[in-house]
């Protein structure tokens, strides 16, 4: 293909579309569910016991068995299944001592659930800049760690692991705990260790677009017994149910000293999650293989710059994210419209016509006293990078033909972009 194409060749301008089939995404039903999920859900329903705290021993409940299997998968001593990734993160923060009035650092690029979890714990989010690959900037984190900041939430956003080891080191130097919002990166590792196990606790989701899909749901992973026990009670373990989770011969906290938030996971979701956990590594491999193939084809295509992982294999591949450095809002908008016209579901992160909750300036609930424009001005680097960025979801249901269509469409548009 030549380095330039007439702009009339684009579907946006009446040319032939790259694909006519809809772009597969989870919200259209393109997910990895099979008869095993049906059997698991029916097993829980037929037991007539949908509540995790019934008269069975903990190890015989679906959720109890899931927690044990997750602990083995993560090589972690404690796992608590709960109602969502948001509640998992909030439970971890509260259980570690974050209190109303505290501030907690989080990156400028994360879903609105992250600052929401911080606020659920009673704290206020402090935005940390991201770098050109949209990872939390260690330099800005160090600058933001004032005595008022009581914790850091690192986010492995859109399935890309951040430089969590460096971030933990910085947090340790300032004497504050780091938590991992690993919601988008379930099953991904860094240096032979699973993401979500580097900080004081890791939060995960089993919501519909995650690598384990139970519709809603989540869990936290930790090596800290105190954090775990407090989180268990806060999640809704009442009247000594805490003893189901820990060695009853050892002293535990008083469950009467903490409120109960009813953030529990139910047995149907627990059963489905168990079935999918058994195939998680295979699903992660499918995501990664598709992503590697597409990225290898686009590596030298200009003017786009693909988002880079911090280490080999430290990504899930649930989305293709690239920047067009120096592009204006209008140019990014044109590129997105051209992609959608070719049959590729794409979105500009900074598109003002469709506010994206992954951009910090759209968290109006978190900064009610600061205008949107001022919020953006205070974090100019992140604003620039996010405004230049395009996000394309890559469902686990993608076929080789879908991946080829994605490469063809992007390449076609890039060659006409000049």
Order of alpha helices (4+ residues) and beta strands (2+ residues): alpha-alpha-beta-alpha-beta-alpha-beta-alpha-beta-alpha-beta-beta-beta-beta-beta-alpha-alpha-alpha-beta-beta-alpha-beta-alpha-alpha-beta-alpha
